Amino acid sequence: MTMIRIVQTFRYIAIVALVIFSVQVYAQGSFVLSPDQQFKVEGTSTLHDWEMISTKAHGVATITLQNGKIASINYLIVDLPVTSLKSGKGAMDKNAYDALQANKNPKIQLELTEAEVISEQLVKAKIKLSIAGTTRVADWDVNYNLSEGGVSFSGSHKIKFSDFKVAPPKAMFGTIKTGDDLELSFETIFKSTNETALKTTN
């Protein structure tokens, strides 16, 4: 084998190895919470079931992607202004804001502390949830999907007012009482701040 052929062979091997490595490379990117979002709190009362919805949360994340799926979530935090939650009934909203001490604690915060990617659509997440000055950590099942524009997350989790030392709101001089049980659900899209981040990992 001539020296030229040897050089060409090694060059070919190097190119193939580079291509293989590139396919497997991990890409860590920064993401921001899109306005295309919904956070919902649902509960019960002695009169009827109720819900409050917000589309005004702010959030950032650092997510590592590989081959069209999440490899790891290195950081994720969401701040939800308490007064952005709306039921469509002003009196109920005011009672809820008072119960949640919105003046002293103006935001509900969700912070990811741990995440295990179970499949191409599911993440087992440990979430630190702060409401009304009290913080609790719990395991959440979070569904996700990748698109060219970002990463969508959705899920729900049952909590209680009493978990956060909050007295359930009352109305009509205490004749209407809110139940202790709540369900917090969300549908969000985190948009990549790097336009090529998602494309290079698909």
C-alpha positions as CSV (number, residue, x, y, z in Angstrom):
1,M,0.0,0.0,0.0
2,T,1.4,3.3,-1.0
3,M,1.9,6.2,1.4
4,I,-0.8,8.2,-0.4
5,R,-3.3,5.4,0.0
6,I,-2.5,5.0,3.7
7,V,-3.1,8.7,4.2
8,Q,-6.4,8.5,2.3
9,T,-7.5,5.5,4.4
10,F,-6.8,7.2,7.7
11,R,-8.5,10.3,6.5
12,Y,-11.6,8.3,5.6
13,I,-11.6,6.6,9.0
14,A,-11.3,10.0,10.7
15,I,-14.2,11.4,8.8
16,V,-16.4,8.4,9.6
17,A,-15.5,8.7,13.3
18,L,-16.3,12.4,13.3
19,V,-19.7,11.8,11.8
20,I,-20.5,9.1,14.3
21,F,-19.4,11.3,17.2
22,S,-21.4,14.2,15.8
23,V,-24.6,12.2,15.8
24,Q,-24.1,11.2,19.4
25,V,-23.1,14.6,20.7
26,Y,-25.0,16.2,23.5
27,A,-26.3,19.8,22.9
28,Q,-27.0,21.8,26.0
29,G,-29.3,24.8,25.3
30,S,-31.0,27.6,27.1
31,F,-34.8,27.9,26.9
32,V,-37.4,30.4,28.0
33,L,-41.1,29.9,28.8
34,S,-43.3,30.8,25.9
35,P,-46.5,32.9,26.3
36,D,-48.2,29.8,24.8
37,Q,-48.9,28.4,28.3
38,Q,-51.6,27.6,30.8
39,F,-51.5,27.0,34.5
40,K,-54.7,25.8,36.2
41,V,-55.7,25.4,39.8
42,E,-58.8,23.4,40.4
43,G,-60.7,22.8,43.6
44,T,-64.1,22.3,45.3
45,S,-66.4,24.2,47.6
46,T,-69.7,23.6,49.4
47,L,-71.4,25.4,46.5
48,H,-69.6,24.2,43.3
49,D,-66.3,23.2,41.8
50,W,-64.0,26.0,40.7
51,E,-60.9,26.7,38.7
52,M,-58.4,29.5,38.3
53,I,-56.2,29.9,35.2
54,S,-53.1,31.9,34.4
55,T,-51.1,32.4,31.2
56,K,-48.7,34.9,32.7
57,A,-45.9,32.8,34.2
58,H,-42.2,33.4,33.5
59,G,-39.6,30.6,33.3
60,V,-36.2,29.6,32.2
61,A,-34.5,26.2,31.7
62,T,-31.2,24.6,30.7
63,I,-31.9,21.4,28.8
64,T,-29.5,18.9,27.3
65,L,-30.8,17.2,24.1
66,Q,-29.6,14.2,22.2
67,N,-30.9,12.6,19.0
68,G,-34.4,14.2,19.2
69,K,-35.0,13.6,22.9
70,I,-34.2,15.0,26.3
71,A,-30.9,13.6,27.8
72,S,-31.1,15.7,31.0
73,I,-32.7,18.8,32.5
74,N,-30.0,20.8,34.2
75,Y,-32.1,23.7,35.5
76,L,-35.7,24.7,35.3
77,I,-37.6,27.3,37.3
78,V,-41.1,29.0,36.8
79,D,-42.5,32.0,38.6
80,L,-46.3,32.3,38.5
81,P,-47.7,35.7,39.8
82,V,-50.5,34.9,42.3
83,T,-52.7,37.7,41.0
84,S,-52.4,36.4,37.4
85,L,-54.7,33.5,38.4
86,K,-58.2,34.3,37.4
87,S,-61.5,32.5,38.0
88,G,-63.7,35.0,36.1
89,K,-65.3,36.0,39.4
90,G,-63.7,39.0,41.1
91,A,-64.9,38.3,44.7
92,M,-63.5,34.7,44.5
93,D,-60.2,35.9,43.1
94,K,-59.8,38.4,46.0
95,N,-60.5,35.7,48.6
96,A,-58.0,33.5,47.0
97,Y,-55.3,36.2,46.9
98,D,-55.9,37.0,50.5
99,A,-55.7,33.3,51.5
100,L,-52.4,33.0,49.6
101,Q,-51.0,36.2,51.1
102,A,-50.3,37.7,47.7
103,N,-49.1,40.9,49.2
104,K,-46.3,39.2,51.2
105,N,-45.8,36.3,48.7
106,P,-46.6,37.6,45.2
107,K,-45.5,34.5,43.3
108,I,-45.9,30.7,43.2
109,Q,-42.6,29.2,42.3
110,L,-41.9,25.8,40.8
111,E,-38.2,24.7,40.7
112,L,-36.8,21.5,39.3
113,T,-34.4,19.9,41.7
114,E,-34.0,16.5,40.1
115,A,-35.1,14.8,36.8
116,E,-34.9,11.3,35.5
117,V,-35.8,10.8,31.8
118,I,-37.9,7.6,31.7
119,S,-38.8,7.6,28.0
120,E,-39.0,9.7,25.0
121,Q,-42.2,11.3,26.4
122,L,-41.9,11.1,30.2
123,V,-39.8,12.7,32.8
124,K,-39.9,11.8,36.5
125,A,-39.3,15.1,38.2
126,K,-38.7,16.2,41.7
127,I,-40.3,19.7,42.0
128,K,-39.8,22.2,44.8
129,L,-43.1,24.1,45.0
130,S,-43.4,27.3,47.0
131,I,-46.7,28.8,47.9
132,A,-47.5,31.5,50.5
133,G,-44.1,31.3,52.0
134,T,-44.0,27.5,52.5
135,T,-42.0,25.1,50.3
136,R,-42.7,21.4,49.7
137,V,-40.8,19.0,47.5
138,A,-42.6,16.2,45.7
139,D,-42.3,13.8,42.7
140,W,-44.2,14.7,39.6
141,D,-44.8,12.8,36.3
142,V,-44.2,15.3,33.5
143,N,-45.0,14.5,29.8
144,Y,-42.8,16.2,27.2
145,N,-42.6,16.5,23.4
146,L,-39.9,18.0,21.2
147,S,-40.7,20.2,18.2
148,E,-38.5,22.4,16.0
149,G,-39.6,25.4,18.0
150,G,-39.1,24.1,21.6
151,V,-39.9,21.6,24.3
152,S,-43.5,21.2,25.5
153,F,-44.2,20.0,29.0
154,S,-47.6,19.0,30.5
155,G,-48.7,17.4,33.7
156,S,-50.7,17.7,36.9
157,H,-50.2,17.2,40.6
158,K,-52.6,17.0,43.6
159,I,-51.8,19.2,46.6
160,K,-53.7,20.6,49.6
161,F,-54.1,24.1,51.0
162,S,-53.0,22.7,54.3
163,D,-49.7,21.4,52.9
164,F,-48.7,25.1,52.5
165,K,-50.2,26.3,55.8
166,V,-53.0,28.1,53.9
167,A,-56.5,28.2,55.3
168,P,-59.0,27.4,52.5
169,P,-60.9,30.6,51.4
170,K,-64.4,31.2,52.6
171,A,-67.2,33.4,51.2
172,M,-70.6,34.7,52.1
173,F,-69.7,35.2,55.8
174,G,-68.3,31.7,56.0
175,T,-71.3,29.9,54.6
176,I,-69.4,28.9,51.4
177,K,-66.3,26.9,52.2
178,T,-63.5,25.8,49.9
179,G,-62.3,22.3,50.1
180,D,-58.7,21.5,51.2
181,D,-57.8,19.4,48.1
182,L,-56.4,21.1,44.9
183,E,-55.1,20.0,41.6
184,L,-52.4,22.0,39.8
185,S,-52.0,21.3,36.1
186,F,-50.0,22.9,33.4
187,E,-49.4,23.0,29.6
188,T,-46.2,24.9,28.6
189,I,-43.8,25.3,25.8
190,F,-40.2,26.3,26.4
191,K,-38.6,28.0,23.4
192,S,-35.0,27.6,22.6
193,T,-32.9,30.8,22.7
194,N,-30.6,29.1,20.2
195,E,-32.3,28.7,16.8
196,T,-30.1,25.7,15.9
197,A,-30.2,23.9,19.2
198,L,-33.1,21.6,18.4
199,K,-32.2,21.1,14.8
200,T,-28.7,19.8,15.5
201,T,-30.0,17.1,17.9
202,N,-32.7,15.6,15.7
